[in-house]
């Protein structure tokens, strides 16, 4: 059974399980589904990624974009503007995400991408940055204080 699962699906399962503290706090940018499973996200990822290593890199930059977008939304909310802190699935700006990906990665093998992927992993992949932005938003009073 596991042999039939694709690497991206396994990665999505691992990523979704890696942040359970974010799972059940109302809106708070929470999604009901695992990230990157929508047709639009898969289509964009397939367009930007030529192998599994590059898929992970694309997903990192998608999380990075989300973190920036969440911070922007929280800043707007703290300034008294009406905002929605709902799931960002389907709202990602894939052109902006593609622009974040460093030049020179396209066409590289998984082995060639590995040092870059390890560098991203040292940054905490998405979990460290996500916790920081959620705490930031909670401190502004835009999301649940459970994230402080």
Helices and strands as residue ranges (DSSP letters): G 2-4, H 7-17, G 20-22, H 39-48, H 52-78, H 94-100, H 110-122, H 127-140, G 145-147
